[in-house]
């Protein structure tokens, strides 16, 4: 069989086009001109001898069935080269190379800045990339080889992933400072029977919260659902309802500056934890191991206040 004589750059360009959906977005991502992307893509298709994309004016790029197959192989090839770079760096005693991390959307403002600072300081040779997505999307990206690790909640786990415990976590009750129960040491959900709930509308979070409320025997009196956690907190701060949420940001105020109080829930709740997930059976690299050590040492305190 004749060699196709493909370069790593050809594969990187093609993968960027697939993942970004257009030549212009791929060009912006790779810091090259759209014409350069177009030439590289045309040359790749010429060398392979088949059409990988269909370019639709004003609508981006459609990927052919052959293109999807080549994309999967191209990602594996790129990752293999990255693993070689990582192995060489490890042989030199370095933690270096790309590290692709996924973080559940509401967790990212809490945890990713600290991760970025850690790697910039302790391991500057690591090129850190982040994807902020719902848990189901993060796990799909792990299985597709697009992420090295993902930080999410244990009760969000589905499918073929392994997980490592970072720290146990527990749902809390968010109330306005004006709520009659705001000064209580702990609050039974039963005492909120006549109140309205405000639900963070991203699954599986909303499913778990509704299950907790049903198990406590509460009617689902949901006033609003929002996919923005800060909108949920702002509505709570205005005393328009309560929320059952995991996070407690520093400051305990909404974007509008209105105070929010957090109280333990008196009822027993299903156990949960913050975990680091990886694709099942993968051997963690030195970079992933460094990430796990950092998370265990630095992130547990966020849930201890």
C-alpha positions in Angstrom: 0.0 0.0 0.0 1.4 3.4 -1.0 2.1 5.9 1.8 -0.4 8.8 2.1 2.4 11.0 3.3 0.1 12.9 5.7 1.5 15.5 8.2 0.3 16.0 11.7 -0.6 19.5 10.7 -3.0 18.2 8.1 -4.8 16.2 10.8 -4.9 19.0 13.3 -6.5 21.3 10.7 -9.1 18.7 9.7 -10.0 18.0 13.4 -10.3 21.7 14.1 -12.7 22.1 11.1 -14.8 19.2 12.4 -14.9 20.4 16.0 -15.4 24.1 15.2 -17.9 23.7 12.4 -16.5 26.2 9.9 -13.3 27.2 8.2 -13.3 30.6 9.8 -13.8 29.3 13.3 -11.0 26.7 12.8 -8.7 29.4 11.4 -9.4 31.6 14.5 -8.7 28.6 16.8 -5.4 27.7 15.0 -4.4 31.4 14.5 -4.0 31.0 10.8 -6.0 32.5 7.8 -9.2 30.9 6.5 -7.5 30.5 3.1 -4.7 28.5 4.8 -7.2 26.2 6.4 -8.9 25.8 3.0 -5.7 24.9 1.3 -4.7 22.4 4.0 -8.1 20.7 3.9 -8.0 20.5 0.1 -4.5 19.0 0.2 -5.6 16.4 2.8 -8.5 15.4 0.7 -6.3 15.1 -2.4 -3.8 12.9 -0.6 -6.5 10.7 0.9 -8.3 10.5 -2.4 -11.8 11.1 -1.0 -14.1 14.0 0.0 -14.1 14.6 3.8 -16.2 17.7 3.9 -18.9 19.6 2.1 -18.5 23.4 2.3 -21.8 25.2 2.4 -21.7 28.9 1.8 -23.0 30.7 4.8 -23.7 27.5 6.7 -20.2 26.2 7.6 -19.0 22.7 6.8 -20.8 19.4 6.7 -18.7 16.2 7.3 -19.1 13.3 5.0 -19.4 9.7 6.3 -15.7 9.2 5.2 -14.8 12.4 7.0 -16.3 11.1 10.3 -14.3 7.9 10.0 -11.1 9.8 9.2 -11.8 12.2 12.1 -11.8 9.4 14.7 -8.6 8.0 13.4 -7.0 11.5 13.2 -7.8 12.2 16.8 -6.2 8.9 17.9 -3.1 9.8 15.8 -2.9 13.3 17.4 -3.3 11.9 20.9 -0.6 9.2 20.2 1.9 11.9 19.2 1.0 13.9 22.3 1.5 10.8 24.4 5.0 10.4 22.9 5.7 14.0 23.8 4.5 13.4 27.3 6.5 10.2 27.7 9.7 12.0 26.6 8.9 14.8 29.1 8.3 12.3 31.8 11.7 10.6 31.1 13.3 14.0 31.6 11.4 14.4 34.9 9.0 17.0 33.5 5.2 17.3 33.7 4.5 18.8 30.3 2.3 18.8 27.2 -1.4 19.3 26.6 -3.9 18.5 29.4 -7.6 18.6 28.3 -9.9 19.1 31.4 -13.7 19.1 31.4 -15.5 20.8 34.3 -19.2 20.7 35.0 -20.7 24.2 34.3 -21.4 25.4 37.8 -18.2 24.1 39.2 -15.9 25.8 36.7 -15.8 29.3 38.3 -14.9 27.6 41.6 -12.3 25.2 40.5 -10.7 25.9 37.1 -9.0 29.3 38.0 -7.2 27.5 40.9 -6.2 24.7 38.6 -4.9 27.1 36.0 -2.8 28.9 38.6 -1.4 25.7 39.9 -0.3 24.4 36.6 1.0 27.8 35.5 3.1 27.9 38.7 4.1 24.3 39.4 4.1 22.9 35.9 4.5 25.7 33.3 5.2 23.1 30.6 1.6 21.9 30.7 -0.8 23.5 28.2 -4.1 23.5 30.0 -7.4 23.4 28.0 -10.9 23.5 29.5 -14.3 22.5 28.3 -17.3 23.7 30.4 -20.3 21.5 29.7 -23.1 19.5 31.4 -22.0 16.2 32.9 -23.4 14.0 30.1 -21.5 15.9 27.5 -18.2 15.7 29.5 -18.5 12.0 29.8 -19.2 11.6 26.1 -16.1 13.7 25.4 -14.1 11.4 27.7 -15.2 8.3 25.8 -14.4 10.0 22.4 -10.9 10.8 23.6 -11.5 14.5 23.5 -10.7 15.0 27.3 -8.1 13.6 29.6 -10.2 14.0 32.7 -13.4 15.7 33.9 -14.4 17.2 37.2 -18.0 16.6 38.1 -20.4 15.2 40.8 -20.5 11.5 41.5 -24.2 11.2 41.2 -23.9 12.5 37.6 -21.8 9.5 36.5 -23.1 7.3 33.7 -21.5 5.0 31.2 -18.0 3.7 30.8 -15.9 5.9 33.0 -13.7 5.4 36.0 -13.8 7.9 38.9 -11.5 9.0 41.7 -12.9 10.7 44.9 -11.9 14.3 45.5 -14.1 15.2 48.4 -17.6 14.3 49.8 -20.2 17.0 49.2 -23.8 17.7 50.4 -26.7 19.7 49.1 -27.6 22.9 50.9 -30.6 25.1 51.2 -30.3 28.6 49.9 -32.7 31.2 51.3 -33.1 34.9 51.3 -31.8 36.7 54.4 -35.4 37.9 54.8 -36.8 34.4 55.0 -38.4 33.4 58.3 -36.1 30.3 58.5 -32.9 32.2 57.6 -31.6 32.1 61.2 -32.3 28.4 61.8 -29.4 26.1 62.5 -30.8 23.5 60.1 -33.9 23.5 58.1 -36.3 20.6 57.4 -37.6 20.5 53.9 -41.0 19.8 55.4 -41.0 23.4 56.7 -40.9 24.6 53.1 -44.1 22.9 52.1 -45.9 26.2 51.3 -42.9 27.8 49.7 -42.0 27.9 46.0 -38.8 26.2 44.7 -36.5 27.7 42.2 -34.7 25.0 40.2 -31.4 25.0 38.4 -32.6 23.7 35.1 -29.6 21.6 33.9 -30.0 17.9 34.0 -29.2 15.7 35.9 -29.1 18.4 38.6 -32.8 19.2 38.3 -33.7 15.5 38.4 -31.7 15.0 41.6 -33.2 18.0 43.3 -36.7 17.1 42.4 -36.1 13.5 43.7 -34.9 14.9 47.0 -38.0 17.1 47.3 -40.3 14.2 46.4 -38.6 11.9 48.9 -39.2 14.5 51.6 -42.9 14.4 50.7 -43.0 18.0 49.3 -45.3 18.9 46.4 -43.2 20.2 43.5 -44.2 23.9 43.7 -41.6 25.1 41.2 -41.9 28.8 40.4 -39.0 29.2 38.0 -36.3 27.1 36.3 -33.1 28.7 35.1 -30.1 27.3 33.4 -28.0 30.0 34.9 -27.1 29.4 38.6 -26.6 33.1 39.2 -30.2 33.7 38.1 -31.3 31.1 40.6 -29.3 32.7 43.4 -30.6 36.2 42.5 -34.3 35.1 42.6 -33.6 33.4 46.0 -32.0 36.6 47.3 -35.1 38.5 46.4 -37.1 36.1 48.6 -39.1 34.7 45.6 -38.4 31.1 46.6 -35.8 28.7 47.9 -33.2 26.6 46.1 -31.5 23.3 46.9 -28.1 23.7 45.4 -24.5 22.4 46.0 -22.4 25.5 45.7 -21.7 28.2 48.2 -19.6 31.0 46.6 -17.6 33.3 48.8 -19.5 36.4 49.6 -22.9 34.9 49.9 -24.5 37.7 47.8 -26.2 37.7 44.5 -25.0 39.7 41.5 -27.3 42.5 42.7 -25.5 42.6 46.1 -28.5 41.1 48.0 -27.6 38.6 50.8 -28.2 34.9 50.6 -28.0 32.5 53.5 -27.1 28.8 53.3 -28.5 26.3 55.8 -27.9 22.6 56.3 -30.8 20.4 55.3 -32.1 18.4 58.3 -33.2 15.3 56.4 -30.9 12.5 55.4 -29.8 13.0 51.8 -28.3 10.5 49.2 -24.5 10.6 49.5 -22.6 12.5 46.8 -19.0 13.6 46.1 -16.9 15.7 43.8 -14.9 13.2 41.6 -12.4 13.2 38.8 -13.6 11.0 35.9 -11.5 9.4 33.2 -12.3 7.0 30.4 -12.5 3.4 31.7 -9.3 1.5 31.5 -7.0 4.4 30.6 -3.7 4.7 32.4 -3.5 8.1 34.1 -0.6 10.2 32.9 1.7 12.2 35.2 -0.4 15.3 34.3 -3.7 13.7 35.3 -2.1 12.4 38.5 -0.9 15.9 39.3 -4.4 17.2 38.7 -5.9 14.7 41.1 -3.4 15.5 43.9 -4.1 19.2 43.5 -7.8 18.7 43.6 -7.7 16.5 46.7 -5.3 18.9 48.5 -6.9 22.3 47.5 -10.6 21.8 46.6 -12.0 20.0 49.7 -12.0 23.2 51.7 -14.6 24.8 49.4 -17.3 22.5 50.8 -16.2 22.8 54.5 -17.4 26.3 55.2 
